[in-house]
Amino acid sequence: MGRNGVPMSDVISAAVAAPAVTFVQSLAPTGPAEQIQLSPSVDRALRELCARKRISITEGVRRAIAIWKFLEEQRTRGNRVAIVERTAAGDRIREVVLKD
């Protein structure tokens, strides 16, 4: 049992009284427990992506952080990140720009 009698598990998510707020808590045994507040649209996007990939919310957050870290490392090295967009007229390269 975890804090407040809540069973330990990889991911615990609970909607609070205001439907606009969702908390996701990671209780992974290898790291500290964190609690984050997500807007409804971010919560919905995260859940849709995780369901599509058949992964846990925790794994979805891990992947998002890994991608963000990779992008920031590339930017720190002076590199630029781009997406090759396939169109009927041919490939188009679009730069990914991150705000500071």
DSSP file (Angstrom, degrees, kcal/mol; ACC not computed):
  #  RESIDUE AA STRUCTURE BP1 BP2  ACC     N-H-->O    O-->H-N    N-H-->O    O-->H-N    TCO  KAPPA ALPHA  PHI   PSI    X-CA   Y-CA   Z-CA
    1    1 A M              0   0    0      0, 0.0     3,-0.1     0, 0.0     5,-0.1   0.000 360.0 360.0 360.0 139.3    0.0    0.0    0.0
    2    2 A G    >   -     0   0    0      4,-3.4     3,-1.3     1,-0.3     6,-0.1   0.009 360.0 -34.4 -92.1-157.9    1.2    3.5   -0.8
    3    3 A R  G >  S+     0   0    0      1,-0.2     3,-1.9     2,-0.2    -1,-0.3  -0.317 128.1   9.7 -62.5 144.5    0.4    6.8    0.7
    4    4 A N  G 3  S-     0   0    0      1,-0.3    -1,-0.2    -3,-0.1    -2,-0.1   0.742 130.4 -66.7  58.3  27.4   -3.1    7.3    2.1
    5    5 A G  G <  S+     0   0    0     -3,-1.3    -1,-0.3     1,-0.3    -2,-0.2   0.620  93.1 147.0  74.1  11.6   -3.9    3.6    1.6
    6    6 A V    <   -     0   0    0     -3,-1.9    -4,-3.4    -5,-0.1    -1,-0.3  -0.693  54.7-111.5 -82.3 129.0   -3.7    3.8   -2.2
    7    7 A P        -     0   0    0      0, 0.0     2,-0.3     0, 0.0    -1,-0.1  -0.307  32.9-110.3 -60.4 141.4   -2.4    0.6   -3.7
    8    8 A M        +     0   0    0     -6,-0.1     2,-0.3     2,-0.0     3,-0.1  -0.540  54.5 149.8 -70.7 133.7    1.0    1.0   -5.3
    9    9 A S        -     0   0    0     -2,-0.3    18,-0.5     1,-0.1     3,-0.1  -0.958  58.5-101.5-155.6 169.3    0.9    0.8   -9.1
   10   10 A D  S    S+     0   0    0     -2,-0.3    17,-1.2     1,-0.2     2,-0.4   0.908 105.5  15.4 -64.4 -42.6    2.8    2.1  -12.1
   11   11 A V  E     -A   26   0A   0     15,-0.2     2,-0.5    16,-0.1    -1,-0.2  -0.996  59.4-177.9-138.3 133.7    0.2    4.8  -12.8
   12   12 A I  E     +A   25   0A   0     13,-1.8    13,-2.3    -2,-0.4     2,-0.4  -0.995  10.2 179.7-125.9 125.6   -2.7    6.2  -10.8
   13   13 A S  E     +A   24   0A   0     -2,-0.5     2,-0.4    11,-0.2    11,-0.2  -0.985   1.5 176.0-126.8 140.9   -4.9    8.8  -12.4
   14   14 A A  E     -A   23   0A   0      9,-1.5     9,-1.5    -2,-0.4     2,-0.3  -0.985  25.2-135.1-145.0 130.3   -7.8   10.4  -10.7
   15   15 A A  E     -A   22   0A   0     -2,-0.4     7,-0.2     7,-0.2     2,-0.1  -0.659  26.7-145.2 -80.0 138.6  -10.2   13.2  -11.9
   16   16 A V        -     0   0    0      5,-1.3     5,-0.2     2,-0.4    -1,-0.0  -0.402  36.4 -80.8 -97.4-179.8  -10.8   15.7   -9.2
   17   17 A A  S    S+     0   0    0     -2,-0.1    -2,-0.0     2,-0.1    -1,-0.0   0.864 117.1  66.6 -51.6 -45.2  -14.0   17.6   -8.6
   18   18 A A  S >  S-     0   0    0      1,-0.2     3,-2.0     2,-0.0    -2,-0.4  -0.697  79.1-147.0 -80.0 120.3  -13.4   20.2  -11.3
   19   19 A P  T 3  S+     0   0    0      0, 0.0    -1,-0.2     0, 0.0    -2,-0.1   0.657  92.7  70.1 -63.8 -13.1  -13.6   18.3  -14.6
   20   20 A A  T 3  S+     0   0    0     19,-0.0     2,-0.5     1,-0.0    21,-0.1   0.471  92.2  68.6 -81.6  -0.4  -10.9   20.6  -16.1
   21   21 A V    <   +     0   0    0     -3,-2.0    -5,-1.3    -5,-0.2     2,-0.4  -0.972  54.7 174.8-126.9 128.8   -8.2   19.1  -13.9
   22   22 A T  E     -AB  15  38A   0     16,-1.0    16,-1.8    -2,-0.5     2,-0.4  -0.994  15.1-152.8-128.2 138.6   -6.7   15.7  -14.0
   23   23 A F  E     -AB  14  37A   0     -9,-1.5    -9,-1.5    -2,-0.4     2,-0.5  -0.909   5.1-166.3-109.8 138.6   -3.8   14.5  -11.9
   24   24 A V  E     -AB  13  36A   0     12,-1.3    12,-1.5    -2,-0.4     2,-0.5  -0.994   8.0-168.9-121.8 126.9   -1.4   11.8  -13.0
   25   25 A Q  E     -AB  12  35A   0    -13,-2.3   -13,-1.8    -2,-0.5     2,-0.5  -0.968   9.5-152.8-122.2 125.9    0.9   10.3  -10.4
   26   26 A S  E     +AB  11  34A   0      8,-1.4     8,-0.7    -2,-0.5   -15,-0.2  -0.848  14.7 176.8 -96.3 126.3    3.8    8.0  -11.2
   27   27 A L        +     0   0    0    -17,-1.2     6,-0.1    -2,-0.5   -16,-0.1  -0.170  19.5 160.8-118.3  37.8    4.7    5.6   -8.4
   28   28 A A    >   -     0   0    0    -18,-0.3     3,-1.3     4,-0.2   -18,-0.1  -0.362  43.2-133.7 -61.3 135.8    7.5    3.8  -10.3
   29   29 A P  T 3  S+     0   0    0      0, 0.0    -1,-0.1     0, 0.0     4,-0.1   0.710 101.2  57.6 -66.6 -18.5    9.8    2.0   -7.8
   30   30 A T  T 3  S+     0   0    0      2,-0.1    -2,-0.1     0, 0.0    -3,-0.0   0.536 112.4  27.6 -90.3  -6.1   12.9    3.3   -9.6
   31   31 A G  S <  S-     0   0    0     -3,-1.3     2,-0.1     3,-0.0     3,-0.0  -0.891  91.5 -74.6-146.9 174.9   12.2    7.0   -9.2
   32   32 A P        -     0   0    0      0, 0.0     2,-0.4     0, 0.0    -4,-0.2  -0.377  49.3-107.7 -73.2 152.1   10.4    9.6   -7.1
   33   33 A A        -     0   0    0     -6,-0.1     2,-0.3    -2,-0.1    -6,-0.2  -0.642  40.7-172.9 -77.5 133.6    6.6   10.0   -7.3
   34   34 A E  E     -B   26   0A   0     -8,-0.7    -8,-1.4    -2,-0.4     2,-0.4  -0.933  14.2-152.4-126.9 151.3    5.6   13.1   -9.1
   35   35 A Q  E     -B   25   0A   0     -2,-0.3     2,-0.4   -10,-0.2   -10,-0.2  -0.992  15.1-174.8-125.7 130.1    2.2   14.7   -9.5
   36   36 A I  E     -B   24   0A   0    -12,-1.5   -12,-1.3    -2,-0.4     2,-0.5  -0.933  19.2-138.6-125.7 149.5    1.4   16.8  -12.5
   37   37 A Q  E     -B   23   0A   0     -2,-0.4     2,-0.4   -14,-0.2   -14,-0.2  -0.928  23.4-167.9-107.0 125.6   -1.7   18.9  -13.4
   38   38 A L  E     -B   22   0A   0    -16,-1.8   -16,-1.0    -2,-0.5    -2,-0.0  -0.876  21.8-120.3-114.5 144.4   -2.8   18.7  -17.0
   39   39 A S     >  -     0   0    0     -2,-0.4     4,-2.8   -18,-0.1     5,-0.2  -0.393  37.4-105.8 -70.5 160.6   -5.3   20.8  -18.9
   40   40 A P  H  > S+     0   0    0      0, 0.0     4,-2.5     0, 0.0     5,-0.2   0.890 120.5  50.3 -57.3 -40.4   -8.3   18.8  -20.4
   41   41 A S  H  > S+     0   0    0      2,-0.2     4,-2.2     1,-0.2     5,-0.1   0.892 113.1  45.1 -68.8 -37.9   -6.9   19.1  -23.9
   42   42 A V  H  > S+     0   0    0      2,-0.2     4,-2.8     1,-0.2     5,-0.2   0.905 113.7  50.4 -69.9 -41.4   -3.4   17.8  -22.9
   43   43 A D  H  X S+     0   0    0     -4,-2.8     4,-2.6     2,-0.2    -2,-0.2   0.929 112.0  47.6 -59.7 -45.9   -4.9   15.0  -20.8
   44   44 A R  H  X S+     0   0    0     -4,-2.5     4,-2.6    -5,-0.2    -2,-0.2   0.921 112.9  48.0 -62.5 -45.4   -7.1   14.0  -23.7
   45   45 A A  H  X S+     0   0    0     -4,-2.2     4,-2.6     2,-0.2     5,-0.2   0.922 112.6  48.9 -62.4 -44.7   -4.2   14.1  -26.2
   46   46 A L  H  X S+     0   0    0     -4,-2.8     4,-2.6     1,-0.2     5,-0.2   0.935 113.5  46.0 -61.2 -47.1   -2.0   12.1  -23.8
   47   47 A R  H  X S+     0   0    0     -4,-2.6     4,-2.4    -5,-0.2    -1,-0.2   0.893 112.8  50.1 -64.8 -39.9   -4.6    9.4  -23.3
   48   48 A E  H  X S+     0   0    0     -4,-2.6     4,-2.4    -5,-0.2    -2,-0.2   0.928 113.1  46.1 -64.0 -45.0   -5.5    9.2  -27.0
   49   49 A L  H  X S+     0   0    0     -4,-2.6     4,-2.1     2,-0.2    -2,-0.2   0.925 114.1  47.9 -63.6 -44.3   -1.8    8.7  -27.9
   50   50 A C  H  X>S+     0   0    0     -4,-2.6     5,-2.4    -5,-0.2     4,-0.9   0.897 112.6  48.8 -64.7 -40.2   -1.2    6.2  -25.2
   51   51 A A  H  <5S+     0   0    0     -4,-2.4     3,-0.4     3,-0.2    -1,-0.2   0.917 110.4  51.3 -64.6 -42.7   -4.3    4.2  -26.1
   52   52 A R  H  <5S+     0   0    0     -4,-2.4    -2,-0.2     1,-0.2    -1,-0.2   0.888 118.1  37.7 -61.4 -39.9   -3.3    4.2  -29.8
   53   53 A K  H  <5S-     0   0    0     -4,-2.1    -1,-0.2    -5,-0.2    -2,-0.2   0.506 108.1-126.6 -89.4  -5.9    0.2    2.9  -28.9
   54   54 A R  T  <5 +     0   0    0     -4,-0.9     2,-0.3    -3,-0.4    -3,-0.2   0.932  64.8 130.9  57.3  49.9   -1.2    0.6  -26.2
   55   55 A I      < -     0   0    0     -5,-2.4    -1,-0.2    -6,-0.1    -2,-0.1  -0.849  60.7 -97.2-125.6 163.4    1.2    2.0  -23.6
   56   56 A S     >  -     0   0    0     -2,-0.3     4,-2.2     1,-0.1     5,-0.1  -0.309  32.7-112.2 -74.4 162.8    0.7    3.3  -20.0
   57   57 A I  H  > S+     0   0    0      2,-0.2     4,-2.4     1,-0.2     5,-0.2   0.903 120.1  55.1 -59.2 -42.1    0.3    7.0  -19.2
   58   58 A T  H  > S+     0   0    0      1,-0.2     4,-2.5     2,-0.2    -1,-0.2   0.922 107.9  47.6 -59.0 -45.6    3.7    6.7  -17.5
   59   59 A E  H  > S+     0   0    0      1,-0.2     4,-2.5     2,-0.2    -1,-0.2   0.877 109.8  54.0 -65.0 -36.8    5.3    5.4  -20.6
   60   60 A G  H  X S+     0   0    0     -4,-2.2     4,-2.2     2,-0.2    -1,-0.2   0.915 110.1  46.4 -62.3 -42.9    3.7    8.1  -22.7
   61   61 A V  H  X S+     0   0    0     -4,-2.4     4,-2.4     2,-0.2    -2,-0.2   0.907 110.9  53.1 -66.2 -41.4    5.1   10.8  -20.4
   62   62 A R  H  X S+     0   0    0     -4,-2.5     4,-2.4     1,-0.2    -2,-0.2   0.927 110.6  47.3 -57.8 -45.5    8.6    9.1  -20.4
   63   63 A R  H  X S+     0   0    0     -4,-2.5     4,-2.3     2,-0.2    -1,-0.2   0.902 110.4  51.7 -64.5 -41.5    8.6    9.1  -24.2
   64   64 A A  H  X S+     0   0    0     -4,-2.2     4,-2.4     1,-0.2    -1,-0.2   0.915 111.7  46.9 -61.8 -42.3    7.5   12.7  -24.4
   65   65 A I  H  X S+     0   0    0     -4,-2.4     4,-2.8     2,-0.2    -2,-0.2   0.896 110.3  53.1 -66.6 -40.1   10.3   13.7  -22.0
   66   66 A A  H  X S+     0   0    0     -4,-2.4     4,-2.3     2,-0.2    -2,-0.2   0.904 111.4  45.9 -61.9 -41.7   12.8   11.6  -24.0
   67   67 A I  H  X S+     0   0    0     -4,-2.3     4,-2.6     2,-0.2    -2,-0.2   0.927 113.0  49.4 -67.0 -44.9   11.8   13.4  -27.3
   68   68 A W  H  X S+     0   0    0     -4,-2.4     4,-2.5     1,-0.2    -2,-0.2   0.919 111.6  49.6 -59.2 -44.8   12.0   16.8  -25.6
   69   69 A K  H  X S+     0   0    0     -4,-2.8     4,-2.6     2,-0.2    -1,-0.2   0.920 110.7  49.9 -60.8 -45.4   15.4   16.0  -24.2
   70   70 A F  H  X S+     0   0    0     -4,-2.3     4,-2.3     2,-0.2    -2,-0.2   0.931 111.5  48.4 -59.2 -47.3   16.7   14.9  -27.6
   71   71 A L  H  X S+     0   0    0     -4,-2.6     4,-2.2     1,-0.2    -2,-0.2   0.912 112.6  48.1 -61.1 -43.6   15.4   18.1  -29.3
   72   72 A E  H  X S+     0   0    0     -4,-2.5     4,-2.5     2,-0.2    -1,-0.2   0.889 110.5  51.6 -65.7 -39.4   16.9   20.3  -26.6
   73   73 A E  H  X S+     0   0    0     -4,-2.6     4,-1.7     2,-0.2    -2,-0.2   0.910 110.1  49.2 -63.3 -41.4   20.3   18.5  -26.9
   74   74 A Q  H  <>S+     0   0    0     -4,-2.3     5,-2.5     1,-0.2     4,-0.2   0.915 111.7  48.6 -64.0 -42.5   20.3   18.9  -30.7
   75   75 A R  H ><5S+     0   0    0     -4,-2.2     3,-1.5     1,-0.2    -2,-0.2   0.900 108.2  54.3 -64.1 -41.1   19.5   22.6  -30.3
   76   76 A T  H 3<5S+     0   0    0     -4,-2.5    -1,-0.2     1,-0.3    -2,-0.2   0.852 105.8  53.7 -60.7 -35.5   22.3   23.0  -27.7
   77   77 A R  T 3<5S-     0   0    0     -4,-1.7    -1,-0.3    -5,-0.2    -2,-0.2   0.478 123.0-107.4 -78.0  -2.1   24.7   21.5  -30.2
   78   78 A G  T < 5S+     0   0    0     -3,-1.5    -3,-0.2     1,-0.3    -2,-0.1   0.543  75.7 136.9  87.4   6.9   23.7   24.1  -32.8
   79   79 A N      < -     0   0    0     -5,-2.5     2,-0.4    -6,-0.2    -1,-0.3  -0.438  46.6-136.7 -83.3 160.8   21.8   21.6  -34.8
   80   80 A R        -     0   0    0     -2,-0.1     2,-0.4    -3,-0.1    17,-0.1  -0.901  10.5-142.1-114.8 148.2   18.4   22.1  -36.4
   81   81 A V  E     +C   96   0B   0     15,-0.5    15,-3.3    -2,-0.4     2,-0.3  -0.915  23.6 178.9-113.0 136.3   15.5   19.6  -36.4
   82   82 A A  E     -C   95   0B   0     -2,-0.4     2,-0.4    13,-0.3    13,-0.3  -0.936  23.6-139.1-137.6 158.3   13.2   19.2  -39.3
   83   83 A I  E     -C   94   0B   0     11,-3.2    11,-2.9    -2,-0.3     2,-0.8  -0.947  16.9-139.6-112.9 135.1   10.3   17.1  -40.5
   84   84 A V  E     -C   93   0B   0     -2,-0.4     2,-0.6     9,-0.2     9,-0.2  -0.871  21.6-157.7 -95.9 111.0   10.1   15.9  -44.1
   85   85 A E  E     -C   92   0B   0      7,-3.6     7,-2.5    -2,-0.8     2,-0.6  -0.787   7.2-141.7 -93.6 123.7    6.5   16.3  -45.1
   86   86 A R  E     +C   91   0B   0     -2,-0.6     2,-0.3     5,-0.2     5,-0.2  -0.748  30.7 168.5 -86.5 122.6    5.3   14.1  -47.9
   87   87 A T  E >   -C   90   0B   0      3,-0.9     3,-1.4    -2,-0.6     0, 0.0  -0.831  50.6-106.5-127.5 167.3    3.0   16.0  -50.3
   88   88 A A  T 3  S+     0   0    0     -2,-0.3     3,-0.1     1,-0.3    -1,-0.1   0.816 122.7  52.7 -61.8 -30.3    1.5   15.3  -53.7
   89   89 A A  T 3  S-     0   0    0      1,-0.3    -1,-0.3    -3,-0.0     2,-0.2   0.499 126.2 -88.4 -84.2  -4.1    3.9   17.9  -55.1
   90   90 A G  E <   -C   87   0B   0     -3,-1.4    -3,-0.9     2,-0.0    -1,-0.3  -0.662  66.1 -29.0 122.9 179.0    6.9   16.2  -53.5
   91   91 A D  E     -C   86   0B   0     -2,-0.2     2,-0.4    -5,-0.2    -5,-0.2  -0.435  51.2-166.1 -72.2 141.6    8.8   16.3  -50.2
   92   92 A R  E     -C   85   0B   0     -7,-2.5    -7,-3.6    -2,-0.1     2,-0.5  -0.998  12.5-141.0-128.7 130.5    8.8   19.5  -48.2
   93   93 A I  E     -C   84   0B   0     -2,-0.4     2,-0.5    -9,-0.2    -9,-0.2  -0.809  18.1-172.9 -96.4 127.6   11.2   20.2  -45.3
   94   94 A R  E     -C   83   0B   0    -11,-2.9   -11,-3.2    -2,-0.5     2,-0.2  -0.981  19.2-132.3-122.2 126.2    9.7   22.0  -42.3
   95   95 A E  E     -C   82   0B   0     -2,-0.5     2,-0.6   -13,-0.3   -13,-0.3  -0.545  14.4-132.9 -77.0 139.7   11.9   23.1  -39.4
   96   96 A V  E     -C   81   0B   0    -15,-3.3   -15,-0.5    -2,-0.2     2,-0.5  -0.844  24.6-164.0 -91.0 120.0   10.8   22.3  -35.9
   97   97 A V        -     0   0    0     -2,-0.6     2,-0.4   -17,-0.1   -17,-0.0  -0.928   2.3-161.1-112.6 124.2   11.2   25.5  -33.8
   98   98 A L        -     0   0    0     -2,-0.5     2,-0.2   -27,-0.1    -2,-0.0  -0.860  15.8-129.6-104.9 136.8   11.1   25.3  -30.0
   99   99 A K              0   0    0     -2,-0.4     0, 0.0     1,-0.1     0, 0.0  -0.510 360.0 360.0 -78.4 150.6   10.4   28.3  -27.8
  100  100 A D              0   0    0     -2,-0.2    -1,-0.1     0, 0.0    -2,-0.0   0.465 360.0 360.0 -76.1 360.0   12.8   29.1  -25.0
